[in-house]
């Protein structure tokens, strides 16, 4: 489909033991041969040097692998130049292959070519990015499900049932004079609808595993927010002092709780202040609440609940909230039951109640659902949206059948359901959607 040859650095920026410059396309081998001094055998790591043909300068000592189409990631000829992993040799080699005929790859273009050349479908292509971005073992397992094509296989099974019914109805419409043998269309449509609904029920928890739960830790100054963050992380990330207002900016860290990634945001204590830096920190705390999926409202139980605690509660709005009744190791004065949210008593100093807090956080994130590693789980919001549209169209088709509507009305809904399913695997996809999906990839993937 593409006639040109692309190249990019496929390893992260910065210093490392190994760096890789990847080429893909018809001219990948000829371009590599212009700059590689050594024998270039297929499917072997070939030792040699990259040289600048203009002056004969040796750029780096390398290992080069040449893989011929179609047995490659992109189903095109691919060359991977393994050099020393410093920014300078990588950039020099990249500039050389660009000078001799390659074009700099767009973000995700290697994976885009794998999709367009039929090696993987669109759902599998999106799973590649999920693997790269996976933060926990659970999210990695879900991403591997997608790459292995488990969701695609389920979609194809549902699609086959719908196509069979659609073909039968189309034949009845196009050839009314022929005697077409009656066929049960309700049962396969019901089975397909049930399969869709089963997939949709997994989506909310699957998306949580994929994207993580943005969790704002909020409260007035000196209630133990930073100490709580350090406890959850099992390391001293935030500075903790007896002085109120130590945290003046938001601090973000990711913690893995039972396979669910929580993006913890430690915020400045929310108070009314005229001091510039402090007020800026408070404003960032307010924004952290607005952007959060879950809010941990930290209360100092060694003191009575103050008006400031209630004012912070008012800022939370309709967000999912868990009250962390902290400092439970001290004499208690706060009447936490007055607050209208679920609560857990903790001591960030001793670690008491930490396990219960983590359990409640996971239950709130997953809605009480437990992740089963072998079960097929939908973990992409785009896929969930397409499945829901397919479900609505299929439900409408069944309703039309039960109402005795003409076959034409039923085929319209079935076609719409099929189109929604095809968006997941990329059977039918708009160029704008492809650009949106692959723009999220790094340049070398």
C-alpha positions in Angstrom: 0.0 0.0 0.0 2.9 2.4 0.9 5.6 2.8 -1.8 8.1 4.7 0.3 10.5 3.4 3.0 10.3 4.8 6.6 12.8 5.0 9.4 12.8 5.9 13.0 14.6 5.4 16.3 12.7 2.6 18.0 14.3 2.8 21.5 13.6 5.4 24.2 15.6 8.7 24.2 18.6 9.0 26.5 21.6 6.8 27.2 21.4 3.0 27.1 23.3 -0.1 26.3 21.6 -0.6 22.9 19.7 1.7 20.6 17.8 0.6 17.5 17.1 2.4 14.2 14.4 0.6 12.3 13.6 0.8 8.6 10.6 -0.6 6.8 9.7 -0.6 3.1 10.9 -1.8 -0.3 14.2 0.1 -0.1 15.0 -0.9 3.5 17.8 -3.3 2.4 19.3 -1.1 -0.4 19.4 1.9 1.9 21.1 -0.1 4.7 23.7 -1.5 2.3 24.7 2.0 1.4 25.7 2.8 5.0 26.5 -0.7 6.4 30.0 -2.1 6.0 29.6 -5.8 6.4 27.7 -8.8 5.1 23.9 -8.5 5.3 22.5 -12.0 5.5 18.8 -12.5 6.1 17.5 -13.2 9.6 20.8 -13.0 11.2 22.5 -10.5 13.4 25.3 -9.2 11.1 28.3 -7.6 12.6 29.9 -4.6 11.0 30.1 -0.8 11.0 28.0 2.1 9.9 30.0 4.5 7.8 29.3 7.8 6.2 29.7 7.1 2.4 30.7 10.7 1.7 33.9 10.7 3.7 34.3 7.0 4.9 34.0 8.0 8.5 33.1 5.1 10.9 30.0 6.2 12.8 29.5 3.2 15.1 30.1 -0.5 15.5 26.8 -2.3 15.0 24.7 -5.5 14.6 22.2 -5.3 11.7 19.3 -7.6 11.2 17.6 -7.9 7.8 14.1 -9.5 7.6 12.4 -10.0 4.2 8.7 -9.5 3.6 6.1 -10.8 4.3 7.5 -12.4 7.5 8.0 -9.2 9.4 6.2 -6.9 11.8 5.0 -4.7 9.0 4.9 -7.4 6.2 7.4 -5.2 4.4 11.2 -5.6 4.2 12.6 -4.5 7.6 16.1 -3.7 8.7 17.0 -3.0 12.3 20.3 -1.4 13.1 21.5 -2.2 16.7 24.0 0.4 17.7 25.3 1.9 21.0 22.4 3.5 22.8 23.6 7.1 23.0 21.7 10.0 21.5 24.5 10.9 19.1 25.1 7.6 17.3 21.4 7.0 17.0 20.8 10.4 15.5 23.8 10.1 13.1 22.6 6.7 11.8 19.1 8.0 11.4 20.2 11.0 9.5 22.3 8.8 7.2 19.4 6.5 6.3 17.2 9.5 5.7 19.8 11.0 3.5 20.0 7.9 1.4 16.3 7.5 0.7 14.2 6.8 3.8 11.5 9.1 5.2 11.1 9.8 8.9 8.2 7.7 10.2 5.1 9.3 11.6 3.9 8.3 15.1 2.8 4.7 15.1 3.4 4.3 11.3 5.2 0.9 11.7 2.1 -0.5 13.5 -0.2 1.3 11.0 1.5 -0.5 8.1 1.1 -3.8 10.0 -2.6 -3.1 10.1 -3.0 -1.9 6.6 -1.0 -4.8 5.2 -3.3 -7.3 7.0 -0.9 -8.6 9.6 -3.1 -7.5 12.5 -6.5 -5.9 12.8 -7.3 -2.6 14.4 -8.1 -4.0 17.8 -4.8 -5.8 17.9 -3.0 -2.7 16.7 -4.4 -0.7 19.6 -3.3 -3.5 22.0 0.3 -2.9 20.9 0.1 0.6 22.5 -1.6 -0.9 25.6 1.3 -3.3 26.1 3.8 -0.4 25.9 1.8 1.6 28.4 0.8 -1.2 30.8 1.4 -0.3 34.4 0.5 -3.5 36.1 0.6 -7.3 35.4 -3.2 -7.3 35.1 -3.2 -4.5 32.5 -0.5 -6.3 30.6 -2.5 -9.5 30.5 -5.5 -7.6 29.1 -3.3 -6.0 26.5 -1.9 -9.4 25.5 -5.5 -10.7 25.1 -6.1 -8.0 22.6 -2.8 -8.6 20.7 -3.5 -12.3 20.6 -6.8 -11.5 18.9 -9.2 -12.9 21.6 -11.5 -9.9 21.3 -11.3 -10.0 17.5 -12.2 -13.7 17.5 -15.3 -13.0 19.7 -16.3 -10.1 17.4 -16.0 -12.3 14.3 -18.2 -15.0 15.9 -20.9 -12.4 16.6 -20.5 -10.9 13.2 -20.9 -14.3 11.6 -24.2 -14.9 13.3 -25.5 -11.4 12.1 -24.2 -11.9 8.6 -26.0 -15.2 8.3 -29.3 -13.6 9.3 -28.7 -10.6 7.1 -28.0 -12.8 4.0 -31.2 -14.7 4.6 -33.3 -11.5 4.9 -31.6 -10.0 1.9 -32.5 -13.1 -0.2 -36.1 -12.8 0.9 -36.2 -9.1 -0.1 -34.4 -9.6 -3.5 -36.1 -12.8 -4.6 -39.6 -12.6 -3.3 -40.9 -14.9 -6.0 -38.5 -17.8 -5.1 -39.3 -20.3 -2.4 -36.7 -19.7 0.2 -36.6 -22.3 3.0 -37.7 -20.8 6.3 -34.9 -20.1 8.8 -35.0 -19.3 12.5 -33.5 -15.8 12.8 -34.6 -15.0 16.3 -32.4 -17.5 18.2 -29.1 -16.5 16.5 -29.8 -12.9 17.1 -30.6 -13.5 20.7 -27.4 -15.4 21.1 -25.4 -12.6 19.5 -27.1 -10.1 21.7 -26.2 -12.1 24.8 -22.6 -12.3 23.7 -22.5 -8.5 23.2 -24.0 -7.8 26.6 -21.5 -10.2 28.2 -18.6 -8.3 26.6 -20.1 -4.9 27.6 -20.4 -5.9 31.3 -16.6 -6.4 31.4 -15.8 -3.0 29.9 -16.0 -0.7 32.9 -13.5 -2.7 35.0 -11.4 -3.4 31.9 -11.0 0.3 31.2 -10.0 0.8 34.8 -7.2 -1.7 34.5 -6.1 -0.1 31.2 -6.2 3.6 32.1 -5.8 3.5 35.9 -7.8 5.5 38.5 -6.8 9.1 39.0 -7.0 9.5 42.8 -6.8 12.9 44.5 -5.7 12.9 48.1 -7.3 16.1 49.6 -7.9 17.7 53.0 -6.9 20.7 55.1 -3.3 21.2 56.0 -1.5 18.8 58.4 -4.1 16.0 58.4 -1.6 13.4 57.0 -2.1 13.5 53.2 1.6 13.2 52.4 2.1 10.6 55.0 -0.7 8.6 53.5 0.8 8.9 50.0 4.1 7.6 51.4 2.4 4.7 53.1 0.5 3.7 49.9 3.7 3.9 47.9 5.8 2.1 50.5 8.4 4.9 50.1 9.1 8.4 51.3 8.0 10.4 48.2 6.4 13.5 49.8 8.2 15.6 52.4 6.5 15.2 55.8 6.9 17.7 58.6 4.9 18.9 61.6 4.6 22.3 59.9 1.2 22.8 58.2 1.3 23.5 54.5 4.5 21.7 53.7 3.1 20.5 50.4 2.6 23.5 48.1 2.2 21.7 44.8 0.6 18.5 43.5 2.7 15.4 43.5 1.8 12.4 41.2 2.9 8.8 41.6 1.4 5.4 40.4 0.8 2.5 42.8 -0.4 -1.0 41.9 -3.2 -2.2 44.1 -4.3 -5.7 43.2 -3.5 -5.1 39.6 -5.3 -1.8 39.4 -3.0 1.2 38.7 -3.9 4.2 40.9 -2.5 7.6 39.9 -2.2 9.1 43.3 -2.2 12.9 43.4 -1.0 14.4 46.7 -2.4 17.9 46.9 -1.7 21.1 48.9 -3.9 21.6 52.0 -7.0 23.5 50.9 -7.2 26.7 52.9 -8.0 30.4 52.3 -4.7 32.1 51.8 -3.4 35.4 50.5 0.2 34.1 50.2 0.9 33.7 46.4 2.7 30.3 46.3 0.3 28.8 48.8 -2.8 30.0 46.9 -1.4 28.6 43.6 -1.0 25.3 45.3 -4.5 25.4 46.6 -5.8 26.2 43.1 -4.0 23.2 41.7 -5.6 21.1 44.4 -9.0 22.2 43.2 -8.1 21.2 39.7 -6.9 17.8 40.9 -10.3 17.2 42.4 -12.0 18.2 39.2 -9.9 15.7 37.2 -10.0 12.9 39.7 -12.0 9.6 39.3 -11.7 9.0 43.0 -11.2 11.4 46.0 -9.6 10.4 49.3 -10.8 13.0 51.8 -8.4 12.9 54.7 -9.7 13.9 58.1 -7.7 14.3 61.3 -9.7 12.3 63.8 -7.7 13.6 66.8 -9.5 16.9 66.2 -13.2 17.7 65.8 -14.5 18.0 62.3 -14.0 21.6 61.2 -15.9 23.8 58.8 -12.9 23.6 56.5 -13.4 19.8 56.2 -17.0 20.3 55.2 -16.1 23.0 52.7 -13.6 20.7 51.1 -16.3 18.0 50.9 -18.5 20.5 49.1 -15.8 21.0 46.5 -15.9 17.3 45.7 -19.3 17.3 44.2 -20.6 14.0 42.8 -17.1 12.3 42.6 -16.6 8.9 44.1 -15.3 9.7 47.7 -13.7 7.7 50.4 -13.2 9.4 53.8 -9.8 8.5 55.3 -10.2 9.0 59.0 -6.5 9.4 59.8 -4.6 9.4 63.1 -6.8 6.8 64.6 -3.9 5.9 66.9 -4.6 9.1 68.8 -7.5 9.9 71.2 -10.6 10.4 69.0 -12.6 13.7 68.8 -14.0 13.7 65.3 -17.5 12.5 64.6 -16.8 11.0 61.2 -20.2 9.4 60.9 -21.6 13.0 60.3 -19.9 12.9 56.9 -22.1 11.3 54.2 -19.5 9.0 52.6 -18.0 5.6 53.2 -15.0 5.8 55.6 -12.0 3.8 56.7 -10.0 4.5 59.8 -6.2 4.6 59.3 -3.0 5.7 60.9 -0.5 6.8 58.3 2.1 6.8 61.1 1.7 3.1 62.1 0.1 1.7 58.9 -3.0 0.6 60.8 -6.0 0.3 58.5 -3.9 0.6 55.3 -5.0 -2.9 54.0 -8.7 -2.0 54.5 -8.1 1.3 52.7 -6.5 -0.4 49.7 -9.3 -3.0 49.6 -12.0 -0.3 49.6 -10.2 1.7 46.9 -10.1 -1.3 44.6 -13.7 -2.1 45.3 -14.8 1.4 44.5 -12.7 1.4 41.3 -14.1 -1.9 40.0 -17.6 -1.7 41.4 -17.0 -4.9 43.4 -16.1 -6.9 40.4 -13.1 -9.2 40.6 -10.8 -9.5 37.6 -10.4 -13.1 36.3 -7.2 -13.4 34.4 -8.5 -16.0 31.9 -11.7 -14.2 31.1 -12.1 -12.0 28.0 -12.3 -8.4 29.1 -13.0 -5.3 27.0 -10.5 -2.6 28.1 -10.9 0.1 25.4 -13.5 2.9 25.6 -13.7 3.0 21.8 -14.5 -0.7 21.7 -17.1 -0.3 24.5 -18.8 2.5 22.6 -19.0 0.4 19.4 -20.3 -2.6 21.3 -23.0 -0.6 22.9 -24.1 0.8 19.5 -24.2 -2.7 18.1 -26.3 -3.8 21.1 -28.8 -1.1 20.6 -29.1 -1.8 16.9 -29.5 -5.5 17.4 -32.1 -5.0 20.2 -34.0 -2.8 17.7 -33.8 -5.5 15.1 -35.3 -8.0 17.5 -38.0 -5.6 18.5 -38.8 -5.0 14.8 -39.1 -8.8 14.2 -41.4 -9.2 17.2 -43.5 -6.3 15.9 -43.9 -7.9 12.5 -42.0 -5.1 10.7 -41.0 -5.7 7.1 -37.6 -7.3 6.4 -36.2 -4.0 5.1 -36.4 -2.4 8.6 -34.7 -5.3 10.2 -31.8 -5.3 7.7 -31.2 -1.6 8.3 -30.6 -2.3 12.0 -28.5 -5.4 11.4 -26.3 -3.5 8.9 -25.8 -0.8 11.5 -24.9 -3.4 14.1 -22.4 -4.9 11.7 -20.8 -1.6 10.9 -20.3 -0.9 14.6 -18.6 -4.2 15.1 -16.4 -3.6 12.0 -15.2 -0.4 13.5 -13.5 -2.4 16.3 -11.5 -4.7 14.0 -11.0 -2.1 11.3 -13.1 -3.8 8.6 -14.6 -0.4 8.0 -12.7 2.6 9.4 -12.4 6.2 8.5 -9.0 7.8 7.9 -9.6 10.4 10.6 -10.0 7.6 13.2 -6.8 5.9 12.1 -4.9 9.2 12.5 -6.4 9.7 16.0 -5.5 6.2 17.1 -1.9 6.0 15.8 -1.0 9.6 16.7 -0.9 8.3 20.3 2.0 5.9 19.5 5.7 6.9 19.7 7.5 7.6 16.4 9.4 4.3 16.3 6.5 1.9 17.0 
